[in-house]
Amino acid sequence: MEKERKRKIIDLNEDTFKVLSIKAAEEGTNLKALIEKSLDELAENIRDSQLYSYLLRTYPEGKEIVSSKEKEEFESWLGL
């Protein structure tokens, strides 16, 4: 099932239009599809970044300094 889509008319400056049109042709697609894909990827990266930031604030696992004993055990396990 396809997600609901929203329509938005945008204005691009001429240089941006040319560069993106060339990029779209290079990828074998059209300008509209390239812009939609790029914006979807940007939104996904923002979501990932915000989620990661939230997790770092609320679950600080991995930010704790290990004891010397834990460090030695880990290095031994790695064969260092």
C-alpha positions as CSV (number, residue, x, y, z in Angstrom):
1,M,0.0,0.0,0.0
2,E,1.5,3.4,-1.1
3,K,1.8,6.1,1.5
4,E,-0.3,9.2,1.1
5,R,1.4,11.9,-0.9
6,K,1.2,15.7,-0.7
7,R,1.6,18.0,-3.6
8,K,3.8,21.2,-3.4
9,I,4.7,23.6,-6.1
10,I,8.3,24.8,-5.8
11,D,10.4,27.4,-7.6
12,L,14.0,26.5,-8.5
13,N,16.6,29.0,-9.7
14,E,17.8,28.3,-13.2
15,D,21.2,26.9,-12.2
16,T,19.7,24.5,-9.7
17,F,17.2,23.4,-12.4
18,K,20.0,22.7,-14.9
19,V,22.2,20.8,-12.5
20,L,19.4,18.7,-11.1
21,S,18.1,18.0,-14.6
22,I,21.5,16.8,-15.7
23,K,21.8,14.6,-12.6
24,A,18.4,13.1,-13.2
25,A,19.3,12.3,-16.8
26,E,22.6,10.7,-15.5
27,E,20.6,8.5,-13.2
28,G,18.1,7.6,-15.9
29,T,15.1,9.3,-14.3
30,N,13.3,12.6,-14.5
31,L,13.7,15.8,-12.4
32,K,10.5,15.3,-10.4
33,A,11.5,11.7,-9.4
34,L,15.0,12.8,-8.5
35,I,13.8,15.6,-6.3
36,E,11.2,13.4,-4.6
37,K,13.8,10.7,-4.0
38,S,16.3,13.2,-2.6
39,L,13.8,14.8,-0.3
40,D,12.7,11.3,1.0
41,E,16.3,10.4,1.7
42,L,16.8,13.8,3.5
43,A,13.8,13.2,5.7
44,E,14.9,9.7,6.5
45,N,18.4,10.9,7.5
46,I,16.8,13.6,9.7
47,R,14.6,11.0,11.4
48,D,17.7,8.7,11.9
49,S,19.7,11.6,13.3
50,Q,17.0,12.7,15.7
51,L,16.4,9.1,16.9
52,Y,20.1,8.6,17.4
53,S,20.3,11.9,19.3
54,Y,17.4,10.9,21.5
55,L,19.0,7.5,22.3
56,L,22.3,9.1,23.2
57,R,20.5,11.4,25.7
58,T,18.2,8.7,27.3
59,Y,20.3,5.5,27.0
60,P,24.0,6.5,27.4
61,E,25.1,2.9,27.0
62,G,28.5,2.9,25.4
63,K,29.5,6.2,26.9
64,E,30.7,4.8,30.2
65,I,34.4,4.4,30.8
66,V,35.3,0.8,31.2
67,S,37.4,-0.4,34.1
68,S,41.0,-1.5,33.6
69,K,39.9,-5.2,34.1
70,E,37.2,-4.9,31.5
71,K,39.6,-3.3,29.1
72,E,42.2,-6.1,29.6
73,E,39.5,-8.8,29.1
74,F,38.3,-7.2,25.9
75,E,41.8,-6.7,24.5
76,S,42.6,-10.3,25.4
77,W,39.4,-11.5,23.7
78,L,40.5,-9.5,20.6
79,G,43.9,-11.1,20.8
80,L,45.8,-7.8,21.3
